[in-house]
């Protein structure tokens, strides 16, 4: 049985995107958001890497990177404190 969540579109094999590449993809995305944003350490989930985006030192949103394609998926989880 395989997990077919939002970032694991039917893939059942080992992920092909390295943690380093996923981190680069996430950082490139967050850099475009502005200097006040940063990312935390990645957590490996079934088929994707999960990052928390911080703004002013507080969790702001979640960013996932597909472990097969490297595609970035942004999910707003909180409210903008500014």
C-alpha positions in Angstrom: 0.0 0.0 0.0 1.4 3.4 -0.9 0.5 6.9 0.5 -1.0 9.0 -2.2 -1.2 12.4 -0.5 -1.0 15.8 -2.2 2.8 15.7 -2.9 3.0 11.9 -3.7 0.9 11.7 -6.9 0.9 7.9 -7.2 4.7 7.4 -7.0 5.7 4.3 -5.1 9.4 4.1 -5.5 12.2 5.8 -3.6 12.3 9.6 -3.8 14.8 11.0 -6.4 15.2 14.5 -5.1 17.9 14.8 -2.5 17.5 16.7 0.7 20.0 19.2 -0.5 18.1 19.9 -3.8 14.8 20.1 -1.9 16.4 22.7 0.5 17.7 24.7 -2.5 14.3 24.7 -4.2 12.6 25.8 -0.9 15.2 28.5 -0.3 14.9 29.8 -3.9 11.2 30.1 -3.4 11.4 31.8 0.0 14.1 34.2 -1.2 11.6 35.6 -3.7 9.1 36.2 -0.9 11.5 38.7 0.8 14.4 39.0 3.2 12.2 38.8 6.3 11.4 35.1 5.5 13.5 32.0 6.2 13.1 28.2 6.2 13.6 25.7 8.9 15.2 22.2 8.6 13.4 19.8 6.3 11.3 16.9 7.5 10.9 13.9 5.3 7.3 12.9 4.8 6.0 10.2 2.4 7.0 11.5 -1.0 8.0 15.0 -0.1 10.0 17.2 2.1 8.3 19.6 4.5 9.7 23.0 5.6 8.3 25.6 7.9 8.7 29.2 6.7 9.5 31.6 9.4 8.8 35.3 9.5 10.3 37.4 12.3 11.3 34.2 14.0 7.8 32.7 14.1 6.2 29.9 12.0 4.4 31.6 9.1 3.6 28.9 6.5 4.4 25.5 5.3 6.4 24.8 2.2 6.6 21.3 0.7 8.9 20.0 -2.0 7.9 17.0 -4.0 10.5 14.2 -3.6 10.1 13.0 -7.2 9.9 16.2 -9.2 11.3 19.0 -6.9 8.1 21.0 -7.4 7.4 23.5 -4.6 4.0 23.6 -2.9 3.2 26.6 -0.7 0.6 26.4 2.0 -0.3 29.4 4.2 -1.0 28.1 7.7 -1.3 31.2 9.8 -2.2 34.9 9.6 0.3 37.6 8.6 1.3 39.3 11.8 2.1 42.6 10.1 
